[in-house]
Amino acid sequence: MNKLMVVGLAAVFAAGFTQAQDGVVMVGQAPAGDRSEATATAEAALVSAYVWRGMVMNEDMVFQPQLSVAQYGVSFNVWANYNFSNGANGVEDDISEIDLSLAYTLPLDLNDISFDVGIINYQFPANSTEQGSSTTELFASAYLLTLKDYVIPSVTFFGDVDEVDGSYLLFDVVAPYQVSEYLSVEGGVSLGWGTARYNGAYFPGEDGDGPEKGFTDYNLYGTVSYEIADGVTASFNLTYTGLFGGAIKDNAKLNYEAGEKFWGGFNIAYDF
């Protein structure tokens, strides 16, 4: 449930901040260059809050390491969240979540559209308040790369096949800009939409009933990245996350630590 961040291989260093956009770390978005070339990236992020799909899991600082490897269009990622203080899930001074993601970038060239498919398993090793100790989602993404140097729109479908049995759609538009050989920036906006089962599972009311299907969360985000040494990149992210009004926002205050959040983080990535 992190988050899955949609990120590509070229911007995988920012994956630690992607909770605001998608709640999952996905690698292999493309353009990935030579698919036969093996890549590996290790990252460590200090983030001022853990926010996933509009849900403020912890409004205090957290530590989020991850490791990504990819070759032949296949990408594998391990991501974790460590709570220093007590969060909405009751975990303190421990790992609250471990996510395992496997993605495949389809070798297709359809009018500059890139497709990813994959699976994410969410583990909650120290969480006694979740519906279960784990759940699993399948996902499929499409990226429009016609103007990839200026703007990259994408849509991702997440379908839970375990505990939640609901679906979530992420609509995202990111604008990357290469300032210099070593410095790059990007800004974007995303919207999340959930089915009635999804919204009911993650935004239950006091009587147990949840909202109907509809838009859930929105995010405005920006990232600045700088290559400080060969293979070492530092990045800083700022994000504003909000929820759409009505039952979604009201019920979020019952289940999580806030109904909206302005948060950010610092990330160091090393490419092997």
Secondary structure, DSSP 8 states (H G I E B T S, - for coil): ---EEE--GGGGGGGGGGGGTTSEEE---S--S-TTS-EEEEEEEEES-EEETTEEEESS-EEEEEEEEEETTEEEEEEEEEESS--TTS--SEEEEEEEEEEEE----SSSEEEEEEEEEEE-TT-SSSSSSEEEEEEEEEEE-TTTTT-EEEEEEEEE-SSS--EEEEEEEEEEEE-SSSEEEEEEEEEEEE-HHHHHHHS--TTS----SEEEEEEEEEEEEEEEETTEEEEEEEEEEEE-TTHHHHHHHHHSS-SEEEEEEEEEEEE-
